[in-house]
Amino acid sequence: MEAVIPMAAQATAAAGDTGLADLPLRTDAWVQGLRMDAASDEGDVLLRLLEIGFLPGERVHVVARAFPAGDPMAVRVGRTTFALRKREAALVRISTTPPVQGGAA
């Protein structure tokens, strides 16, 4: 499966952004893109993440983690909460810096 990642997300990934699996509880972050260098058998997971709303610019935060290992984790994207495994959350690249909002002149 071939997917396109936004150029801004590629630049962020090169700068060393982090994965959603590493985000502390109740910390706001924004989706930068998906890790497209994932194994080929992860294609279905990447597609599912896109379909449920992990799109560039979406606000995301970790609501809860299972005890004791933290897997699965409850993640809120937009107005919806999903349970994700750590390996799935690691595919979502995030930034704690809000995206720049472009306005019309």
Buried (B, 14 or more C-beta within 10 A) or exposed (E): EEEEBEEBBBEBBEEEBBBBBEBEEEEEBBBBBBBBEBEEEBEEBBEEBEEBBBBBBBBBBBEBBEEEEBBBBBBBBEEEEBEBEBEBBBBBBBBEEEBEEEEEE
